Amino acid sequence: MARSIVNEVAKQELNQLQAVLWDMDGTIVDTEPYWFAAEYAVVAEHGDSWNDELAKSLVGFDLLDSGRVMIEHGGVRLTPHEIVELLLDSVVANVKREVPWRPGARELLADVRAAAFPTALVTMSWRRFAMEVVDALPKGAFDVSVVGDDVERGKPHPEPYLLAAERLGVDITKCVAIEDSPTGVASALAAGAFVLAVPHHVDVPMRLDVNGRMIRRETLAGITAAELASFVS
């Protein structure tokens, strides 16, 4: 009987949630409309044409990769880095005026922190924008952050999530990533995390979940840290 109890405790420890990894744009904040408007403005001034389909195709992508798409498909006559700086100027200015929080995001983040789970921000936005959002949250909301200018290969490559787990010192396969886009979901799944997908501007098809590690919800409102922990156990 004693051995059975020990084995059960060991099993529970092995299956315990180690960290929660958060995407930002579209997950914590509804900034995608800011990005769409910025893209249209850059193309209008420096390129040829743009459309909503192209804009939505960039959701969750590495910003320099987005700049390359805008050059190829929008005819923008700037370098990818110049495009990113213009996009950031616009989006940062909008966030300084108003931070558009997603329903339930701050409440879930607070519950996760109260439950003492480590947290990481994993976003393809660059640091000068990401910190505007972080600074609007309670101090200590994230233990570490991984931003677009930290990595060589952005989402959908697994590098951002693997780096976040490394910085936290946790096992990525015992983490839950919270994402809103197919690009971000693909990155987290490729890294080995469990994923809570909360689609917003772009659908997240279930076919991405080839290993049964993704759960979809319509909103973060009402979700608790205990529910996130149950995904892993």
N, C-alpha and C positions, 0 to 999 in steps of 0.2 A: 504493500500500500504506500509506504514512504517513497519507494522508488517511483511509483506512478505519479505521485504528487510532484516530485522533483522534475520528472520528465515533462509534466504539464507546464510547470513554471518555466522551464528552459524553452519549451515550444512557444510560450507566450512572449518571452523575451526576444526570440528569434524573429517573431512576426510583428514586433512593435514598430509603430511609426517613428521614424528618426528625424524627419524634418518636412516642412511644407515649403515648396518652391513656387513663387508667384510670378507669373507674367504681369505686365503692367498695362499697356495700351489695350483697351477693350475688355480688360479683366478687372483691374482696380479702378481705372478711369476710362470714361468714354471719350477718348481723345481722337478716335479714328476720323470723325468729321473734321477735326482741326487739320489732320494730315491730308485728307482729301482736298480740302480748300487750299492748303499750301501747295500741293502738287499742281492743281489747276492754275494757280497764280504763277508758279515758276514756268510752266509750259506756255502760258499765255504771253509771258514776257520774253522768254528765251528759246521757245521751241515752236512746234507746229500745232498739234492737236492732242487731246487727251479725252478719256471717257471713264465712266464709272466702273466698267468691267476691268480696265487696266488698274484703276485705283484700288479696287477690291483685291486684285491679284497680288498686291504688294503687302497686304495686311500680315503682320508678323515677321516680315522679311528683314534681313540685314539691311541697314540703310544704304551702304555703298552699293549693294546689289540692286536696291531700289533705284538708286541714281543711274545705274547702268541701263536698267529697263526704261527709264525715262528718256535716256539718250537714244536708245534703239527704237522705241515705239512712240515716243513723244517728240522726237526730233530736237531735243534740248541741246543747245550748243554751249555746253559747259562741261567741266570735268565732274565725275561722280562726287568728289569731295566738295566742290563748289555748290553742287545741287543740295547735298546734305546740309551744308551750313545755312543755305537759304531756307530750306524746309524747317530746320531747327529754330531759326530766328522767328519764323511765323508761329510755330506751335508753342514755343516758350512764351511769346508775347500773349497768346491766347490763354495759356494756363495761368499766367500771372494775373490775368483779369478774373478768371473763374476756373476752378478745378471741377470738372464734371464727374463726380464719383459714380461708380456703378452700384446698383442696389445690393446691399448685403456685404459688400467687400470689406468696408472698414469694421463692421461688426464681427465678421468671421476672423479677420486679422487680429482683432482684440481678443477674441475667444481663444485663438491659437496661442497667442502670447500668454494669456492667463493660464493656459494648460501647460506652459513651459516647453512647448515644442520649438526647436530652432527654426528660423525662417530665413529665406533668401529671396531677394528680388532678382529675377532673371529676365531681362528685357533687351530688345535690340535697339531701343532708343539710346542715344549717347548720353554720357554722364551729365552734361550741363542741362539737359532736359529732365532726365530721370530724377535728379536731386531736387528739382522744383516740386515734384510730386512727393518724394520722400519727406521733404521739409514741411509739407502740409499735413503729414501724418504725425501721430504721437511719437515722441522721441523713443528710439530703440525699437521701432516697428520691425526692422530687419537686422539680423545679425551680420549678414554680408550682402553685397550686391554684385551682380555680374551684368555689365552693360555692353552695348554694341561695340564700343571702342576698347573693350577688354579682350576680345576674341579675334582670332584670325578667320574662323569659319562660323558664320552666324546661323541662326535657325533657317532651314530645317535640320542642319547638321547637329549632332548631339553635343558638340563641344561646350555650348553655354551651360547646359544642365550638368554635364560632367564636372565642369570647373566649379560650379556652385557647390556641388556635393563635396568636392575636394577641399574647398575653402572652409566648409562647415565641419569637415572631418567625419562625414556620415556615409553610409552605404546607399548609393543612389537607388538601389532596388527596394529600399525600405522608405522611400520618400514619395510624397504625393505632389505632383505639379498641377497647378491650376492654370488653365489656358482657355483662350476663346477662339483661336484660329487653327486651321489645318496645318499651317506651317509650324506653329508652336507645339501643337500636339505631336506632330511627326518628330520634332526635335526631342521632346521629353520621352516619348516611347522608345526612340532609337537609343537614348541614354540608358534606358532600363527602368525608368520611374513608372509608378502608377499615375494616371492622369484623370483629373476631374475636368471635363470639357464643358464649358458654358458658352456655347456659340452666341455671337451677337450680330455683327454686320455680315459675317460670312459663315456658312454652314460648315459643320465638322462631320463628315460622313463616318458612319460606324465601320466602314471597310478599312479604315486606318488601324483599327484595333485588331491586329492579327493574333495577339497573344492573350486576349481577355484582360487587359490591364487598364482599360478606359471606361469611365462612367460618365454619362451625359446628364446634365441638369439644365433646366431652363433659366435658372437664376441662382445666385449665391445667397439670396435672402432666405433665412431660416436654416441654413446649413451650419453645423457646429463642428468644433474640433473633434469631438467624439465620433462624429460621422466620418470625418476624414480618416481617423485612426482605424475605423472599422474596415475601410477599403483595403488596408494592408493586412489586417488580421483575418 
